[in-house]
Amino acid sequence: MIDYLVIGHICSDLQPDGSTRLGGTGLFASLTAHRLGLRTAVVTACADDFDLSILPEGLLVLRQTSPVTTIFENRYVPEGRVQTVHARAESIELGPNGSALPPEWRKAGIVHLAPIIQEVPKDGGNSFEGALVGATPQGWLRTIQPSKCVTTDPAALLDLPWVGGEVVVLSEEDVQQDESLVRELAKKLPQVVLTRAERGATVFLSGKGTDVAAYPSDVVDPTGAGDVFAAAFFAALRKHDDPIHAARWACAAASCSLEGFGASALPTPEDIHRRMTR
């Protein structure tokens, strides 16, 4: 049985010096869940020669065959981040003729829909019964232009085919600082969380927002912190059914992850507890 199932591309992130490293919500969320002691699996699509050996033993991977692997490049300019997609792997199929999920994976306790570039079915939550379905919808808001640059349409958030029971985590950057969209979504869904970087997060329950403070950290690398927050939040919510506690737990987890490069600082439950009581 699987406790935590992540669905989304693990990608290759092109660095300024021409090197690459693994990235994507699928990577950071699955590593976080595994680090927290959950039986974790990830469904992705990538080329057969894409090296996933960095993933720890015990973290299960279902690799859907694709001619290419998704390759992102992030450049930072005074106006903000410019994203380019140099290649995109095939979309992930969840139906009976798709990725052939093992039957026991369809009974996962938590299902995390983690698109980064329109690769996860928008109605993917319908494939699972009895699970806590969490979504980080940033990838459903993105479009690749002919120039290969990525544009984001935050208004698409309200047009997605929400079933009505999903728990959604997104960032201020995802909605381009338009909090009104988040408040509108919170009228449709029971739980929506808006992360605010060093200012913590706001948890919307039935439309009412509650602010949760961030934990201080010595920032080394912010890469993946939002994905760490989401995975920790979904895990704590499933365990305790307390969204405010889950948000505090997730803020502490994200704070820990900021203090190292990439996946090197992903926290254990003990790390998070120490951060919360410090």
Disulfide bonds with the S-S distance in Angstrom:
none
